[in-house]
């Protein structure tokens, strides 16, 4: 009986880890705010970003021109 309960418990609690694959995206943004760049990435991928608006409000505008690049590489730029 204990073995059955232990097996059921393990089977119920078994969690499969699923990570994000290296989603490739294409972006061509010129002179946009960081907030808008994050929104563009969110629309093209399953990623979601949380950030404090006051921290990025006065940052300079950015240009992003990438073709079929992983999201992590785009964020590094």
HELIX and SHEET records of a PDB file:
HELIX    1   1 UNK A    2  UNK A   13  1                                  12    
HELIX    2   2 UNK A   34  UNK A   44  1                                  11    
HELIX    3   3 UNK A   53  UNK A   56  1                                   4    
HELIX    4   4 UNK A   71  UNK A   76  1                                   6    
SHEET    1   A 2 UNK A  24  UNK A  32  0                                        
SHEET    2   A 2 UNK A  62  UNK A  70 -1                                        
END                                                                             
